[in-house]
Amino acid sequence: MTATTGKVGGLRLIFGAEVSCTDGHCGRVRLLVVDPRARAVTDLAVEPGHWREGRLVPVELVDTASTEVWLRCSRAEFEALQKAEETDYGPASQTPGMHITAWEYPVDAGDVRMRGGEPVYAADGEIGRVRGFVAEPHSQAITHVLLDEGHLWGKKEVAIPMSAITALGGGIGLLLTVEQVRELPSIADQ
């Protein structure tokens, strides 16, 4: 099986995409870990849901990625991967329903956790929200940032080439202006 993304080829890693192992479903993509120096995806945080611990999946285990991500491991092998660390906010004796537990994913120093919906900043203002990344299958180098551009009634998904990216982390910075991004074709049109 190969990933197909029109003219934008490679592993299409979309936040919220369903993830399957060789023997069944294992969760959804929660976040991606990016090495901003190498401009490469290193890991996917996959959460099974139902308050179960997520796993940090090395991107090398991704077989294909398009609208769904397929891993080269079984569910048992997935369960053996590095777990998310559970962090409790507030004492357990708090009012029921007011206790918050969050899953944190430990990453190497300098790496960045990218979440879906982070802002994308054109050279002259905010232009949209991060939807995902396209990575080269062998090196995991990011080739494009996928962006939801526009407003509720006129939203389209566009692919921004890495050559136009100035910053990864705390949002994404672009060399392009708002107008230049709006002129890019929708991925659906490619």
Buried (B, 14 or more C-beta within 10 A) or exposed (E): EEBEBEEBBBBBBBBEBBBBBBEEEBBBBBBBBBBBEBBBBBBBBBBBEEEEEBBBBBBEBBBBBBEBBBBEBBBEBBBEBBBBEEEEEEEEEEEEEEEEEEBEBEBEEEBBBBEBEBEBBBBEEEBBBBBBBBBBBEEBBBBBBBBBBBEEEEEBBBBBBBEBBEEBBEBBBBEBBBEBBBEBEEBEEE
